[in-house]
Structure formats: structure tokens, C-alpha cells
Amino acid sequence: MQPKASIITPLFNSAAFIEQTIKSVLAQTFKDWEMLIIDDASTDAGYDKVLAFAKNEPRIKPYRLEKNSGAGAARNLGIKNAKAKYITFLDADDLWKPEKLETQIRFMENSGAKISFSSYHLIDENGTSLHQNIEALPEVDFKKMLRSNYIGNLTAMYDAQFFGEVFMPTLRKRQDWAFWLTLVKKAGIAQGIPEVLADYRVRKNSISSNKVKMLKYNFAVYHQHLGFSKTKSALLMSRFLYEHFFVKPRQTIATK
């Protein structure tokens, strides 16, 4: 039998975190899953740790790229080999709450949603709470997504039977936003789940912590991926900045 959920995890030099990430999947209350972990030519011991888990857990399926190609390429290899109706993503340094898959799959089956995402919590590199949640909007459409990425990739899930085989663009960064733009445009909307179902690890060298690089890759999403003119892309960038700094922030003081 095919699993009901395929979890795709790109891995690059995350040996310090991958065991915790895998354990958060093993702790899921929903058990009918496969976890495809794609090593992007790491130079640390992360892939060896994955192999050790895979020896005793057949639902964990390791893959390895011969040369470093970026998270988008790694995720695409996972998408190509995924077997389940529902595909979801979890980076090698993030964590899921035990009820994540169960809550989300039940929501999608009850609502008929083709894309769903949830609220998530922020932690630091040591796993310590930053006492902030990022709240999911009830729904987002393509127009809203053009203004900013409202879908936390570590929480997102889509119905692969509805969309078919869709791959991420080859952009080194922000390819997840480009991917969700493509899917939301086809589905019409993505639906949000208010519960906090994941922990996002804020790392010092992450793309989200480098605002200048983020803007560079955002422009590439508009101009290269969506094919907008430079003028239109620049206008959308100005709207993005307004949305990001004055509208988008939904950080709340965590109660737990």
C-alpha cells in the first residue's frame, strides 16, 4: 500500500539538528507516512545519521545528490519519488508538533482544501522558545501571495493527486514561495489552520535573517519565475516591502 503522506526533507550540513527533526516525525500520532530525506552533498555527518535511522525504520528513505544543487533541487528529487496523495515539507532543522499530520490531513479531508498551512512557533538554534508565534491567515489567494509569502513551508501540505507532478524552480533561494505561488494560482486559494503545528528554527545565517539577499531573490521570483517585466517586478517589490513591514507581521507572544 502507498503511504498517505510524503514528507520531503532537504538536508545540507545539518548534522546538529537532523536527529531531532526525524524524532519529531517518528512521534507523529498519524503513522501512515514516508519521509524522503535528500542529502545535498553535505560535508558533515548528517547523512550518516539519516542512514542509521533508516536501518531500523523503513518509512525513512534516504537519497543523496552527487553535487550541491540547492534546496529546490533536493526537494524536487523528493517530489519525483513521493508516493502519497499528500505531500508536505520539513527542513532538516525544523520540528513538528506530534499532532501535525493528523490535524492537517483531517482538515483537508473535511474541507476539501487542496493546499493547507498552519501557524508555527519560533525557536532559536538551541531549541529555546523565542516566545513568538506566526499566525496563519484563514486563507490566501494568488493576489495576496504576490505581496508576500504567507505560507510557512514547514507547515504546508498539498494534494498531489489534484495538482499532479509539480516541481520547484531552480532558484537558489525563495523557491518555496515561487512554488506556492504556482500552486495557489491553480487552486484558487490555500487554507490556513490556526493551531500551532510546527517549530521554526531561526538561524543566524538563514536567508530570512539577511534582508538584502531576501529582496534580491524576491525580485527573481517576480521577474524570472513569474515572467513579469522589470518595471512590474519593481512595483511588486515596493508592495512587498509595504506588506512585509506594515501588514504581514503576525507575531504574537506565545502563551506556552
Backbone hydrogen bonds in HBPLUS format (Angstrom, degrees):
<---DONOR---> <-ACCEPTOR-->    atom                        ^
c    i                          cat <-CA-CA->   ^        H-A-AA   ^      H-
h    n   atom  resd res      DA  || num        DHA   H-A  angle D-A-AA Bond
n    s   type  num  typ     dist DA aas  dist angle  dist       angle   num
A0004-LYS N   A0032-ASP O   3.18 MM  28  5.69 142.2  2.33 122.8 131.5     1
A0086-TYR N   A0004-LYS O   3.17 MM  82  6.22 162.7  2.20 148.5 153.1     2
A0005-ALA N   A0032-ASP O   3.29 MM  27  6.61 141.3  2.45 142.7 152.6     3
A0034-GLU N   A0005-ALA O   2.95 MM  29  6.45 142.2  2.10 157.0 168.4     4
A0006-SER N   A0086-TYR O   2.80 MM  80  6.21 160.7  1.84 162.4 169.1     5
A0088-THR N   A0006-SER O   2.91 MM  82  6.21 158.6  1.95 169.8 171.0     6
A0007-ILE N   A0034-GLU O   2.79 MM  27  6.08 168.0  1.80 161.6 165.8     7
A0036-LEU N   A0007-ILE O   2.73 MM  29  6.00 155.3  1.79 169.5 177.6     8
A0008-ILE N   A0088-THR O   2.89 MM  80  6.27 159.1  1.94 151.5 157.7     9
A0090-LEU N   A0008-ILE O   3.09 MM  82  6.17 162.3  2.12 144.9 145.6    10
A0009-THR N   A0036-LEU O   2.87 MM  27  6.12 170.1  1.88 161.6 161.5    11
A0038-ILE N   A0009-THR O   2.89 MM  29  6.20 154.0  1.96 146.5 155.2    12
A0011-LEU N   A0038-ILE O   2.84 MM  27  5.79 155.2  1.90 149.8 143.8    13
A0040-ASP N   A0011-LEU O   2.74 MM  29  5.88 168.4  1.76 171.3 168.7    14
A0017-PHE N   A0014-SER O   2.98 MM   3  5.52 157.2  2.03 115.9 122.9    15
A0018-ILE N   A0014-SER O   3.00 MM   4  5.96 154.7  2.07 166.8 175.0    16
A0020-GLN N   A0017-PHE O   3.05 MM   3  5.59 120.5  2.42 115.2 128.4    17
A0021-THR N   A0017-PHE O   3.15 MM   4  6.41 157.4  2.21 152.1 159.0    18
A0022-ILE N   A0018-ILE O   2.93 MM   4  6.14 165.4  1.95 153.7 156.4    19
A0023-LYS N   A0019-GLU O   2.97 MM   4  6.13 160.9  2.01 147.7 153.4    20
A0024-SER N   A0020-GLN O   3.00 MM   4  6.23 141.9  2.15 142.0 151.6    21
A0025-VAL N   A0022-ILE O   2.98 MM   3  5.17 133.5  2.21 100.8 113.9    22
A0026-LEU N   A0022-ILE O   2.90 MM   4  6.28 160.2  1.94 154.5 160.6    23
A0027-ALA N   A0023-LYS O   3.02 MM   4  6.10 134.9  2.23 137.7 148.2    24
A0028-GLN N   A0025-VAL O   3.03 MM   3  5.34 166.5  2.05 114.8 118.0    25
A0029-THR N   A0098-PRO O   2.94 MM  69  5.86 155.7  2.00 148.2 146.7    26
A0033-TRP N   A0031-LYS O   2.96 MM   2  5.77 130.8  2.21 108.5  94.0    27
A0035-MET N   A0059-ARG O   2.77 MM  24  6.05 167.6  1.78 155.0 156.7    28
A0061-LYS N   A0035-MET O   2.78 MM  26  5.96 173.0  1.78 157.9 159.4    29
A0037-ILE N   A0061-LYS O   3.05 MM  24  6.18 150.7  2.14 134.7 143.9    30
A0063-TYR N   A0037-ILE O   2.82 MM  26  6.08 148.6  1.92 163.5 160.2    31
A0039-ASP N   A0063-TYR O   2.88 MM  24  6.15 169.0  1.89 144.8 141.3    32
A0065-LEU N   A0039-ASP O   2.85 MM  26  6.15 169.5  1.86 178.9 176.6    33
A0049-LYS N   A0045-ALA O   3.19 MM   4  6.53 148.3  2.30 150.1 159.0    34
A0049-LYS N   A0046-GLY O   3.11 MM   3  5.20 122.1  2.46  96.2 110.6    35
A0050-VAL N   A0046-GLY O   3.09 MM   4  6.48 148.3  2.19 145.9 154.9    36
A0051-LEU N   A0047-TYR O   2.97 MM   4  6.30 158.2  2.01 151.8 157.1    37
A0052-ALA N   A0048-ASP O   3.06 MM   4  6.29 147.4  2.17 140.9 149.2    38
A0053-PHE N   A0049-LYS O   3.23 MM   4  6.54 152.1  2.31 143.7 149.8    39
A0054-ALA N   A0050-VAL O   2.93 MM   4  6.19 159.8  1.97 152.4 158.8    40
A0055-LYS N   A0051-LEU O   3.11 MM   4  6.28 137.0  2.31 143.7 152.2    41
A0056-ASN N   A0053-PHE O   3.16 MM   3  5.81 142.3  2.31 114.7 122.8    42
A0057-GLU N   A0053-PHE O   3.07 MM   4  6.09 119.5  2.46 140.7 156.6    43
A0060-ILE N   A0057-GLU O   3.07 MM   3  5.80 164.2  2.09 121.5 126.4    44
A0074-ALA N   A0070-GLY O   3.17 MM   4  6.48 159.7  2.22 150.7 156.9    45
A0075-ARG N   A0071-ALA O   2.84 MM   4  6.01 163.0  1.86 151.8 156.4    46
A0076-ASN N   A0072-GLY O   2.90 MM   4  6.09 151.1  1.98 144.2 152.9    47
A0077-LEU N   A0073-ALA O   3.09 MM   4  6.38 149.0  2.19 145.0 151.7    48
A0078-GLY N   A0074-ALA O   3.19 MM   4  6.54 152.2  2.27 143.7 151.3    49
A0078-GLY N   A0075-ARG O   3.05 MM   3  4.95 114.4  2.50  92.0 108.1    50
A0079-ILE N   A0075-ARG O   2.81 MM   4  6.17 156.3  1.87 153.1 159.9    51
A0080-LYS N   A0076-ASN O   2.91 MM   4  6.09 158.0  1.96 147.2 152.8    52
A0081-ASN N   A0077-LEU O   3.22 MM   4  6.42 141.6  2.38 138.6 147.4    53
A0081-ASN N   A0078-GLY O   3.14 MM   3  5.25 127.6  2.43  97.9 111.1    54
A0082-ALA N   A0078-GLY O   2.89 MM   4  5.89 115.7  2.31 145.4 162.3    55
A0082-ALA N   A0079-ILE O   3.35 MM   3  5.12 151.7  2.44  95.7 103.7    56
A0160-ALA N   A0085-LYS O   2.70 MM  75  5.31 140.8  1.85 162.1 172.2    57
A0087-ILE N   A0158-TYR O   3.04 MM  71  5.57 161.9  2.07 157.1 161.9    58
A0158-TYR N   A0087-ILE O   2.99 MM  71  5.57 156.6  2.04 152.0 159.3    59
A0094-ASP N   A0091-ASP O   3.21 MM   3  5.53 168.4  2.22 114.3 117.9    60
A0095-LEU N   A0199-ASP O   3.07 MM 104  5.01 169.8  2.08 148.5 150.9    61
A0199-ASP N   A0095-LEU O   2.80 MM 104  5.01 165.4  1.83 138.8 141.8    62
A0097-LYS N   A0197-LEU O   3.00 MM 100  5.11 177.0  2.00 124.5 124.0    63
A0100-LYS N   A0097-LYS O   3.01 MM   3  5.39 166.5  2.03 126.1 127.1    64
A0103-THR N   A0099-GLU O   2.92 MM   4  5.86 169.7  1.93 159.0 162.3    65
A0104-GLN N   A0100-LYS O   3.03 MM   4  6.14 167.0  2.05 155.1 159.1    66
A0105-ILE N   A0101-LEU O   2.92 MM   4  5.92 171.2  1.92 156.1 158.9    67
A0106-ARG N   A0102-GLU O   3.14 MM   4  6.10 161.0  2.17 143.1 148.9    68
A0107-PHE N   A0103-THR O   3.01 MM   4  6.15 153.7  2.08 141.5 149.2    69
A0108-MET N   A0104-GLN O   2.94 MM   4  6.20 161.5  1.97 151.3 155.6    70
A0109-GLU N   A0105-ILE O   2.95 MM   4  6.11 160.6  1.99 151.8 157.0    71
A0110-ASN N   A0106-ARG O   2.95 MM   4  6.03 153.7  2.02 146.4 153.6    72
A0111-SER N   A0107-PHE O   2.91 MM   4  5.93 153.8  1.98 148.9 156.0    73
A0112-GLY N   A0108-MET O   2.83 MM   4  5.34 140.2  1.99 136.4 144.9    74
A0159-ASP N   A0114-LYS O   2.92 MM  45  5.18 148.8  2.02 151.3 153.1    75
A0191-GLN N   A0115-ILE O   3.00 MM  76  6.26 166.9  2.02 148.0 143.7    76
A0116-SER N   A0157-MET O   2.92 MM  41  5.40 158.4  1.97 153.9 159.5    77
A0157-MET N   A0116-SER O   2.89 MM  41  5.40 146.7  2.00 155.7 158.2    78
A0117-PHE N   A0191-GLN O   3.08 MM  74  6.50 140.5  2.25 149.3 154.0    79
A0193-ILE N   A0117-PHE O   2.68 MM  76  6.00 138.7  1.84 146.2 160.2    80
A0119-SER N   A0193-ILE O   3.15 MM  74  6.60 129.4  2.42 163.3 177.5    81
A0119-SER N   A0195-GLU O   3.28 MM  76  5.70 135.3  2.50 138.8 141.4    82
A0197-LEU N   A0119-SER O   3.14 MM  78  6.42 157.1  2.19 153.0 146.0    83
A0120-TYR N   A0134-ILE O   3.02 MM  14  5.37 152.2  2.10 140.9 149.5    84
A0134-ILE N   A0120-TYR O   2.75 MM  14  5.37 164.7  1.77 162.8 168.2    85
A0121-HIS N   A0198-ALA O   2.87 MM  77  6.21 168.1  1.88 153.5 155.8    86
A0200-TYR N   A0121-HIS O   2.69 MM  79  6.01 167.3  1.71 174.5 174.9    87
A0122-LEU N   A0132-GLN O   2.97 MM  10  5.66 156.9  2.02 171.2 168.3    88
A0130-LEU N   A0122-LEU O   2.98 MM   8  5.57 163.5  2.01 147.7 142.3    89
A0123-ILE N   A0200-TYR O   2.92 MM  77  6.00 162.6  1.95 152.8 151.9    90
A0202-VAL N   A0123-ILE O   2.84 MM  79  6.11 172.3  1.85 166.7 164.5    91
A0124-ASP N   A0128-THR O   2.86 MM   4  5.39 150.8  1.95 142.2 150.9    92
A0127-GLY N   A0124-ASP O   2.94 MM   3  5.23 163.9  1.97 115.1 119.7    93
A0254-ALA N   A0131-HIS O   3.11 MM 123  4.73 161.2  2.14  99.1 104.2    94
A0133-ASN N   A0252-THR O   2.96 MM 119  5.25 147.3  2.07 139.2 149.5    95
A0252-THR N   A0133-ASN O   3.02 MM 119  5.25 144.2  2.15 137.7 148.2    96
A0192-GLY N   A0138-PRO O   2.82 MM  54  4.58 170.7  1.83 117.3 120.1    97
A0140-VAL N   A0190-ALA O   2.97 MM  50  5.42 151.0  2.06 149.3 158.2    98
A0190-ALA N   A0140-VAL O   2.89 MM  50  5.42 149.5  1.98 152.9 163.0    99
A0145-MET N   A0141-ASP O   2.95 MM   4  6.19 157.8  2.00 152.8 159.8   100
A0146-LEU N   A0142-PHE O   2.95 MM   4  6.17 136.4  2.14 145.2 156.0   101
A0147-ARG N   A0144-LYS O   3.08 MM   3  5.44 143.1  2.22 105.6 115.7   102
A0155-THR N   A0152-GLY O   2.83 MM   3  5.50 160.8  1.87 123.5 130.1   103
A0156-ALA N   A0153-ASN O   3.34 MM   3  5.15 145.9  2.46  96.2 105.3   104
A0162-PHE N   A0159-ASP O   3.14 MM   3  5.49 132.2  2.38 104.4 115.9   105
A0163-PHE N   A0159-ASP O   3.21 MM   4  6.54 163.1  2.24 152.9 157.2   106
A0164-GLY N   A0160-ALA O   2.80 MM   4  5.30 147.8  1.91 136.0 144.4   107
A0178-ALA N   A0174-ARG O   3.24 MM   4  6.61 163.9  2.27 149.2 153.1   108
A0179-PHE N   A0175-GLN O   2.93 MM   4  6.07 150.4  2.02 140.1 148.3   109
A0180-TRP N   A0176-ASP O   2.96 MM   4  6.27 161.3  1.99 152.0 155.7   110
A0181-LEU N   A0177-TRP O   2.90 MM   4  6.13 151.2  1.98 150.4 159.0   111
A0182-THR N   A0178-ALA O   3.12 MM   4  6.38 154.2  2.19 144.3 150.1   112
A0183-LEU N   A0179-PHE O   3.08 MM   4  6.45 160.4  2.12 150.9 155.7   113
A0184-VAL N   A0180-TRP O   2.80 MM   4  5.83 165.8  1.82 150.7 155.4   114
A0185-LYS N   A0181-LEU O   3.02 MM   4  6.03 154.1  2.09 142.0 148.9   115
A0186-LYS N   A0182-THR O   3.37 MM   4  6.64 148.1  2.48 138.3 145.6   116
A0187-ALA N   A0183-LEU O   2.89 MM   4  6.13 163.5  1.92 155.5 160.5   117
A0188-GLY N   A0184-VAL O   2.77 MM   4  5.49 147.7  1.87 146.8 153.0   118
A0206-SER N   A0203-ARG O   3.16 MM   3  5.39 167.7  2.18 117.2 117.7   119
A0209-SER N   A0206-SER O   3.06 MM   3  5.34 145.9  2.18 103.9 114.0   120
A0210-ASN N   A0207-ILE O   3.12 MM   3  5.24 154.6  2.19 103.7 111.6   121
A0214-MET N   A0210-ASN O   3.07 MM   4  6.27 157.0  2.12 150.8 158.1   122
A0215-LEU N   A0211-LYS O   3.10 MM   4  6.33 154.8  2.16 147.5 152.0   123
A0216-LYS N   A0212-VAL O   3.22 MM   4  6.52 154.7  2.28 146.1 152.9   124
A0217-TYR N   A0213-LYS O   3.06 MM   4  6.37 161.8  2.09 158.1 161.2   125
A0218-ASN N   A0214-MET O   2.87 MM   4  6.05 145.8  1.99 144.9 155.7   126
A0219-PHE N   A0215-LEU O   3.03 MM   4  6.22 159.3  2.08 148.7 152.3   127
A0220-ALA N   A0216-LYS O   3.28 MM   4  6.59 147.8  2.39 135.4 144.0   128
A0221-VAL N   A0217-TYR O   3.05 MM   4  6.39 142.7  2.19 142.5 151.6   129
A0221-VAL N   A0218-ASN O   3.08 MM   3  5.12 123.4  2.42  95.6 109.8   130
A0222-TYR N   A0218-ASN O   3.22 MM   4  6.64 159.5  2.26 152.2 155.9   131
A0223-HIS N   A0219-PHE O   2.84 MM   4  6.03 174.3  1.84 160.0 161.8   132
A0224-GLN N   A0220-ALA O   2.77 MM   4  5.11 141.5  1.92 127.4 140.1   133
A0225-HIS N   A0220-ALA O   3.21 MM   5  6.73 154.3  2.28 151.1 158.7   134
A0226-LEU N   A0221-VAL O   2.99 MM   5  6.30 152.6  2.07 158.5 166.9   135
A0228-PHE N   A0222-TYR O   3.08 MM   6  5.82 161.6  2.12 155.4 149.6   136
A0233-SER N   A0229-SER O   2.82 MM   4  5.95 158.3  1.87 150.1 157.3   137
A0234-ALA N   A0230-LYS O   2.90 MM   4  6.01 150.6  1.99 140.9 148.2   138
A0235-LEU N   A0231-THR O   3.02 MM   4  6.33 153.7  2.09 146.9 154.1   139
A0236-LEU N   A0232-LYS O   2.90 MM   4  6.15 157.2  1.95 149.9 156.2   140
A0237-MET N   A0233-SER O   2.86 MM   4  6.08 142.9  2.00 140.3 151.0   141
A0238-SER N   A0234-ALA O   3.08 MM   4  6.41 150.0  2.18 144.4 151.0   142
A0239-ARG N   A0235-LEU O   3.11 MM   4  6.45 151.7  2.20 143.4 151.2   143
A0240-PHE N   A0236-LEU O   2.77 MM   4  6.01 148.8  1.86 143.8 153.5   144
A0241-LEU N   A0237-MET O   2.94 MM   4  6.24 157.4  1.99 150.4 154.8   145
A0242-TYR N   A0238-SER O   3.18 MM   4  6.44 157.5  2.23 142.0 147.5   146
A0243-GLU N   A0239-ARG O   2.87 MM   4  6.11 164.1  1.89 152.0 156.9   147
A0244-HIS N   A0240-PHE O   2.71 MM   4  5.86 160.2  1.75 156.0 161.9   148
A0245-PHE N   A0241-LEU O   3.06 MM   4  6.07 162.7  2.09 146.2 150.0   149
A0246-PHE N   A0242-TYR O   2.87 MM   4  5.58 150.0  1.96 146.2 153.7   150
A0247-VAL N   A0243-GLU O   3.06 MM   4  4.64 141.1  2.22 112.4 122.3   151
A0248-LYS N   A0243-GLU O   2.36 MM   5  5.29 174.0  1.36 167.7 166.6   152
